[in-house]
Amino acid sequence: MSLPAGSAEAAGYHAAVRALADRGRFGVRLGLARTRALLKVLGDPQVELRGALVGGTNGKGSVLALASSALRAAGIRTGATPKPHLVSYRERLEIDGLPIDPVTFTRLAGEVLQAADGVARRHGPPTEFELITAMLFRWFAEEGVKVALIEVGLGGRLDATHAWDGGVAAITNVALDHTAWLGDTVAAIAREKAAIIERGDIAVTGASGDALEVIRRRARRVAAPLTEVAPAPLLGWDRDGLEVRLRTLGPTRISLRGRHQAENAAVADAVLDALATAGIAEVDAASRRSGYATATWPGRLELLQVGEHGVLLDGAHNPAGAAALAQALDDLRPFLAGGREPDPPPLTLVHGSMADKDVPGIIRALDGAVALRGARIVATRVPGERALPAAELARQWRAIRPGATIIAVSDVREALDRALDGAAGPVVVAGSLYLVGEARRRWLDDPRLRDPEEPGS
């Protein structure tokens, strides 16, 4: 439902967004008490929902994108939780691939914020993410969602989403990330993530090594059947996706870029199997093929055409994600402008990162891409208090790549403009998803994500 520009309803929507975003001042506060109390005030809508809770370090969103696309192809009403949002706050709640409308968003935000006032007196003020989690369960229950696909926010054991158990628990993989909250070893982080596997669940994982052993122990402890998934054999790739061999489907087209999607496709297919085993939903082979071949995942190796330039957007915000991007750049370079020439024009990389990330590890991983040799690097500062200043990011790039063309541009919009203005070849925008969101907002007009214009803006 659209809202007239400047209307009272439009003003209410923007006020709701600000009220939720203001809760970001409470930061990350792990624990389930506040979310459970919120949901109780709202009538415990989550108990009506079944589906999959998906955790892991990387690949969670890709698994949701693939599985939800297949479910929609089968005509099954599906709610999903892409995060973080890139352009509109409403992206974080979607049903059947469409974001929540502004009017419903405003209403739900008001109900949850009112409930939060009572919860705060006993449990402390709920965080932004906890409020969004309560909103999505309320909305999904109201709309009669058949399958909920919920992405874990941080870790698993104490994440707000773990106030719900939908019957299927999936863990994509485990790597070092968010170590200040989850622990400084893969095994410690895996323990936090594995806790989403509850008694009575069907469990799926694509993890390996030490993390897999931890997940196995958790599954045994709660007597949850566990399917261990290896990456699907990769048969080939092109500019717009790849082909893999899935266990029950054989050669299968995947519309997401990057060979790491062979792992995510295998996990997504196993999640659909688990949903069937749990008696939640059946997705036939034809619907799986159709869904996988048409799935989209904005901001993750997303290719845009901006004027004469091809622009690749990717939220590679940790070393593992950066390594996947580096490999993808080398794979995709022959399919991008000038990529088959004897001396391809150099890429331009716009990079921004949060200060609490392993920035040297991210840079080293990106530096491994042959396609980025000779690239011009534009370091910028993404929005937010946690952002790393552009000058410091540029300094860290110079430490790893001395002699390269590296400039620091603090303003994100100016950095994007300068990247295009001086680009000899394709442009890559990578790092924080907040940076990717700025690029999408600037270069891509998606009618579904147009928020109503705020009065006086």
Secondary structure, 3 states (H helix, E strand, C coil): CCCCCCCHHHHHHHHHHHHHHHHHHHCCCCCCHHHHHHHHHCCCHHHHCCEEEEECCCCHHHHHHHHHHHHHHCCCCEEECCCCCCCCHHHHCEECCEECCHHHHHHHHHHHHHHHHHHHHHHCCCCHHHHHHHHHHHHHHHCCCCEEEEECCCCCCCCHHHHCCCEEEEECCCCCCCHHHHCCCHHHHHHHHHCCCCCCCEEEECCCHHHHHHHHHHHHHCCCCEEECCCCCEEEEECCEEEEEECCCEEEEECCCCCCHHHHHHHHHHHHHHHHHCCCCCCCHHHHHHHHHHCCCCCEEEEEEECCEEEEEECCCCHHHHHHHHHHHHHHHHHCCCCCCCCCCCCEEEEECECCCCHHHHHHHHHCCHHHCCCEEEEECCCCCCECCHHHHHHHHHHHCCCCCEEEECCHHHHHHHHHHCCCCCEEEEECHHHHHHHHHHHCCCHHHCCCCCCCC
